[in-house]
Amino acid sequence: MDISLRGGELAYDLIDRLHVLGIRIVAMSGYDAVPLARGKAAVILEKPVSEALLLASLRPITAAGDICLK
């Protein structure tokens, strides 16, 4: 999930709601500092993000579930 959404909206409220539901996310931002409370995102990546780095970040998160990554 990108921190900055369309129209200047930020994703912090959505991240909070997903966290309460136990949904783990990978956050991405073009900013080097992201004010996100510890544990709200499984990983925070700085853009631009390569496909290899994104997949490497997702693998441990999805290892316990039934999601398959190539």
VOKEBA-537291 format. One record per residue (C-alpha): y, z, x negated; residue number from 1; residue in one letter. Coordinates in Angstrom, 1 decimal. Each point is the difference from the previous one (the first is absolute). Last residue first. Example, Ala and Ser with C-alpha at 12.3 -4.5 7.8 and 13.67 -1.06 7.14 Angstrom:
REM VOKEBA-537291
<pt><v>-1.1</v><w>7.1</w><u>-13.7</u><resi>2</resi><resn>S</resn></pt>
<pt><v>-3.4</v><w>0.7</w><u>1.4</u><resi>1</resi><resn>A</resn></pt>
This chain:
REM VOKEBA-537291
<pt><v>-16.5</v><w>-8.0</w><u>-6.2</u><resi>70</resi><resn>K</resn></pt>
<pt><v>0.8</v><w>3.1</w><u>2.1</u><resi>69</resi><resn>L</resn></pt>
<pt><v>-2.4</v><w>1.4</w><u>2.6</u><resi>68</resi><resn>C</resn></pt>
<pt><v>1.0</v><w>2.7</w><u>2.4</u><resi>67</resi><resn>I</resn></pt>
<pt><v>-2.8</v><w>2.3</w><u>1.1</u><resi>66</resi><resn>D</resn></pt>
<pt><v>1.5</v><w>3.2</w><u>-1.1</u><resi>65</resi><resn>G</resn></pt>
<pt><v>-0.5</v><w>2.3</w><u>-3.0</u><resi>64</resi><resn>A</resn></pt>
<pt><v>1.0</v><w>-2.6</w><u>-2.6</u><resi>63</resi><resn>A</resn></pt>
<pt><v>3.1</v><w>-1.1</w><u>2.0</u><resi>62</resi><resn>T</resn></pt>
<pt><v>2.5</v><w>2.1</w><u>-1.9</u><resi>61</resi><resn>I</resn></pt>
<pt><v>-1.7</v><w>-0.5</w><u>-3.3</u><resi>60</resi><resn>P</resn></pt>
<pt><v>0.1</v><w>-3.8</w><u>0.4</u><resi>59</resi><resn>R</resn></pt>
<pt><v>3.5</v><w>-0.3</w><u>1.4</u><resi>58</resi><resn>L</resn></pt>
<pt><v>1.9</v><w>0.6</w><u>-3.3</u><resi>57</resi><resn>S</resn></pt>
<pt><v>-2.2</v><w>-2.5</w><u>-1.9</u><resi>56</resi><resn>A</resn></pt>
<pt><v>0.6</v><w>-2.5</w><u>2.8</u><resi>55</resi><resn>L</resn></pt>
<pt><v>3.8</v><w>0.5</w><u>-0.3</u><resi>54</resi><resn>L</resn></pt>
<pt><v>-0.1</v><w>-0.2</w><u>-3.8</u><resi>53</resi><resn>L</resn></pt>
<pt><v>-2.1</v><w>-3.3</w><u>0.1</u><resi>52</resi><resn>A</resn></pt>
<pt><v>2.3</v><w>-1.5</w><u>2.6</u><resi>51</resi><resn>E</resn></pt>
<pt><v>3.0</v><w>0.6</w><u>-2.2</u><resi>50</resi><resn>S</resn></pt>
<pt><v>2.7</v><w>2.3</w><u>1.2</u><resi>49</resi><resn>V</resn></pt>
<pt><v>3.7</v><w>-1.0</w><u>-0.3</u><resi>48</resi><resn>P</resn></pt>
<pt><v>0.7</v><w>2.7</w><u>1.1</u><resi>47</resi><resn>K</resn></pt>
<pt><v>-0.5</v><w>3.6</w><u>-1.0</u><resi>46</resi><resn>E</resn></pt>
<pt><v>-3.2</v><w>1.5</w><u>1.3</u><resi>45</resi><resn>L</resn></pt>
<pt><v>-0.4</v><w>3.4</w><u>1.7</u><resi>44</resi><resn>I</resn></pt>
<pt><v>-3.6</v><w>1.1</w><u>0.6</u><resi>43</resi><resn>V</resn></pt>
<pt><v>-1.8</v><w>2.3</w><u>2.5</u><resi>42</resi><resn>A</resn></pt>
<pt><v>3.3</v><w>0.4</w><u>1.9</u><resi>41</resi><resn>A</resn></pt>
<pt><v>1.2</v><w>3.1</w><u>1.7</u><resi>40</resi><resn>K</resn></pt>
<pt><v>-1.8</v><w>2.2</w><u>-2.6</u><resi>39</resi><resn>G</resn></pt>
<pt><v>3.2</v><w>1.0</w><u>-1.8</u><resi>38</resi><resn>R</resn></pt>
<pt><v>3.1</v><w>-0.5</w><u>2.1</u><resi>37</resi><resn>A</resn></pt>
<pt><v>1.6</v><w>-3.5</w><u>-0.3</u><resi>36</resi><resn>L</resn></pt>
<pt><v>3.4</v><w>-0.5</w><u>-1.5</u><resi>35</resi><resn>P</resn></pt>
<pt><v>-0.9</v><w>-3.2</w><u>-1.8</u><resi>34</resi><resn>V</resn></pt>
<pt><v>1.4</v><w>-0.5</w><u>-3.5</u><resi>33</resi><resn>A</resn></pt>
<pt><v>-0.5</v><w>-3.3</w><u>-1.8</u><resi>32</resi><resn>D</resn></pt>
<pt><v>1.3</v><w>-2.0</w><u>3.0</u><resi>31</resi><resn>Y</resn></pt>
<pt><v>-1.7</v><w>-3.3</w><u>0.9</u><resi>30</resi><resn>G</resn></pt>
<pt><v>-2.3</v><w>2.0</w><u>2.2</u><resi>29</resi><resn>S</resn></pt>
<pt><v>-3.7</v><w>0.0</w><u>0.9</u><resi>28</resi><resn>M</resn></pt>
<pt><v>-1.9</v><w>2.8</w><u>1.8</u><resi>27</resi><resn>A</resn></pt>
<pt><v>-3.8</v><w>0.1</w><u>0.1</u><resi>26</resi><resn>V</resn></pt>
<pt><v>-1.1</v><w>1.8</w><u>3.2</u><resi>25</resi><resn>I</resn></pt>
<pt><v>-2.5</v><w>2.6</w><u>1.1</u><resi>24</resi><resn>R</resn></pt>
<pt><v>-0.4</v><w>0.5</w><u>3.8</u><resi>23</resi><resn>I</resn></pt>
<pt><v>-0.6</v><w>3.7</w><u>0.8</u><resi>22</resi><resn>G</resn></pt>
<pt><v>1.8</v><w>-0.2</w><u>3.3</u><resi>21</resi><resn>L</resn></pt>
<pt><v>2.8</v><w>2.3</w><u>-1.4</u><resi>20</resi><resn>V</resn></pt>
<pt><v>0.3</v><w>-2.3</w><u>-3.0</u><resi>19</resi><resn>H</resn></pt>
<pt><v>0.4</v><w>-3.0</w><u>2.3</u><resi>18</resi><resn>L</resn></pt>
<pt><v>2.8</v><w>1.7</w><u>1.8</u><resi>17</resi><resn>R</resn></pt>
<pt><v>1.8</v><w>1.0</w><u>-3.2</u><resi>16</resi><resn>D</resn></pt>
<pt><v>-0.4</v><w>-3.6</w><u>-1.4</u><resi>15</resi><resn>I</resn></pt>
<pt><v>1.5</v><w>-1.4</w><u>3.2</u><resi>14</resi><resn>L</resn></pt>
<pt><v>3.0</v><w>2.4</w><u>-0.3</u><resi>13</resi><resn>D</resn></pt>
<pt><v>0.4</v><w>-1.0</w><u>-3.7</u><resi>12</resi><resn>Y</resn></pt>
<pt><v>-0.1</v><w>-3.7</w><u>0.6</u><resi>11</resi><resn>A</resn></pt>
<pt><v>3.6</v><w>-0.9</w><u>-0.5</u><resi>10</resi><resn>L</resn></pt>
<pt><v>2.1</v><w>-2.3</w><u>2.2</u><resi>9</resi><resn>E</resn></pt>
<pt><v>2.4</v><w>-2.2</w><u>-1.8</u><resi>8</resi><resn>G</resn></pt>
<pt><v>-0.4</v><w>-2.9</w><u>2.5</u><resi>7</resi><resn>G</resn></pt>
<pt><v>-3.6</v><w>-0.6</w><u>-0.9</u><resi>6</resi><resn>R</resn></pt>
<pt><v>-1.9</v><w>2.7</w><u>-1.9</u><resi>5</resi><resn>L</resn></pt>
<pt><v>0.6</v><w>1.8</w><u>-3.2</u><resi>4</resi><resn>S</resn></pt>
<pt><v>-2.9</v><w>2.3</w><u>-1.0</u><resi>3</resi><resn>I</resn></pt>
<pt><v>-2.5</v><w>-2.8</w><u>-0.1</u><resi>2</resi><resn>D</resn></pt>
<pt><v>-3.4</v><w>0.9</w><u>1.3</u><resi>1</resi><resn>M</resn></pt>
